[in-house]
Amino acid sequence: MKPMPKIKCPTCKQVGDWFGGDHGPFCSRRCRLVDLGEWFNEEHRISEPLRPEHFSGFEDLPPGDYLDQTE
């Protein structure tokens, strides 16, 4: 199994192996809660609702957990 790549915490931008911990992709519980608060305050938002054409090209993918795995 190859090592996980180093990524930046979305909140504080520290670099580390955050998916290996309990709070991935965040480096800590604090950063995870800060991000959640930003969603609640609508500082982050989805710009438009998903439409069927957003999924075109993905109809033939077989189901499975492999879609959630990083390469």
N, C-alpha and C positions, 0 to 999 in steps of 0.2 A: 504494500500500500504506500503510495507516494505521500509526502508531507503536504499538509494544507498550505495554500499560499497565504502570505501575509496580506492583510487588508487593513484599510483605514476604518476606524470607528466612525459611523456617520455623524455622531454628535461632537466628539472632542478631537477627532482626526488623528489620534494616536495610532501607530501601526503595530499590528500584532496578529496572532493566530486566534482571532476572536471566535471563530466558528467551533473551535475546540473546547470552549468554555460553556458555562450555563447561560450566558446572556447574548450569544452570537446573533447578529453581527456586531453587537455593541460590546465594548470592553468591560462594562460594569452595569450593575443594576441601576445606578444613578443615571448613566447615559441613556439607558433604555427608558427610564421614566421621564427624563427631559424630552426625549423624542415623542413619547406618548402625549405629554402636555402640549407640545407644539401642534399635534394633530387635533387635540381637544380645543385649542385656541384658534384653530383653522389657519395656522401659519403654513401648514402643509395641507394640500387638498388634491383630489383627483379632478383634473381640469374638465373632463367630459365623461358622460356615462359610456360604458362599453357597448359596442354595437356588434352585430353578427359579423360584419366585414373585418373587424379586428382579429377574428379567429380564423380567417381564411388561410388555408395552407396547413392548418393543424388538425383538420378533421380526421385524417387517416392515421394519426399516432395511436399505437396500442396503449391501453391503460396500464398503469403501474407506477410504483414509487420511484422508478429510475428517473422520471422527469424532474424530480426534486433534488437529484444528486448533482453536486458540482463535479466537473471533469477533472 
